[in-house]
Structure formats: structure tokens, C-alpha cells
Amino acid sequence: MANVCQNTMFVQSEDSCNLDHIEKFMGEWAYADIESIDDDTLEIYFDSRWDFPTDEMNKMVENLPNKDDIYIRVLSVEYGAYYCAFHVYDGESWECM
């Protein structure tokens, strides 16, 4: 059995097309709980295997409509392996803090 990594994603953008794109992408995830905090903010809870899902997150941001107006942060925790990572996307690339 694979260890499950719990991810909490915070997304902020004044461009509703960005939020719609991310909501659609994450809506196709096997498990994702998407909450709209306000008009420009989403909070998404989702699981992945072992760690931060780098390939999938790169696919998600690859086709963002407006990369100049996006802020994403993801806290990933997998308790069984003592894994914790904090990633931030600034419109250009993911950075692990």
C-alpha cells in the first residue's frame, strides 16, 4: 500500500479564468475538496502518492490563462515517512521553500 500524502493548496488570482482552470483541473483529481474562499481565492485539499505531485502540478500551471496574475502555495505532508514540503508557484516556476 502506498503512503498517502495530504496536500493543502491555496490559490489566489484576480483573473477568474485562472481560478476556473485550476478548479476544472483539480475537479478531475481522484480526490479533491475544493472550497471557494471568496471571489479571488480557492482552497483545495487533495491526496497524492508519497510526496508533492510535481508532474501533475506542472501540467496544471502549464496552460494557465494569465500567469502574470496567480499565486499558489501547497503544503504537502506524509506522516508515515516524516515528509513535509512547502511549494510556491509565482507564475513562472515552482519553488520548494
N, C-alpha and C positions, 0 to 999 in steps of 0.2 A: 504494500500500500504506500502510495506517495504521500509525502508530508504536504500539508496544505498551508500555503502562505496567504495570510489575510492582508488585503490591501485597502487602504482608505485614500481616495483621490479627491482633491479639491480643485475645482476648475473655475476660473473667473475670466470673463470676456464681456465687453460691451457689444460685441457683434453676435447677434442671436444665431447667425448661420454657423458659427463655431460651436456654440452650445448644442444646436440641433445635430451637427455632425458627430460630436462626441456622444451625445445621448443615443443616436442611432447605432453607432459602432458598439457601444457598451451594452445596448439592448440586445445584441446578438450574442453576448457573452453567455457561457453556460449558466453562470450565476452572477447577477449584478443587481444591487439595490440602488436605484437612482433617486436622489432627492433634489428637488429644486429649492434652493435656499431663498433666492429672490430672483429678480429679472436677469441678473448677470452672473449668477453663481450656481454651480452644481456641486453636490457631494455624492460620491459614488463608492459603494462598498462592494468589493468583488474578491473572489478567491483565484489563486493560481497555484501551479505546482512548484514547490521548493523555494522560489525566490521571485523577485521583481520580473514581470514578463516583458523583457526588453524588446524582443522581436515584435510582439503584439502592440506594444505602446508606440514603437516606431511606425508601424502600419497606421495606427490611429492618427498620429500627427502629420503623417506624410501628405495627406490631402486636405488639411485644414484650409478653409476658405480664406482666412485672414490671419496669417502668422504674426502680423505686427500687433495684434490685439488679443493675446492669450497668455494666461499664467496657469500652470498646472503643477501641483505637487502631489506626490504619492508616498505614503508611509507604508512600508511592507514589513510584516512580522511573521516569522515562522518559529513558533515557540519550541518545537521538538529539537531543532538544530541550533537554537540560540541565534537565529538570523534576524537582523534588523537592518533596513536600508531606507534612506530618505532621498527621493529623486525629485528634481525640479526641472520643468521644461519652460524655457524662456522665449519660445518662438523660433529658436534656431537648433537647439540640441538639448538632450537630457544630461543633467549633471547630478552625480551622486554626491551628496553632501557628507 
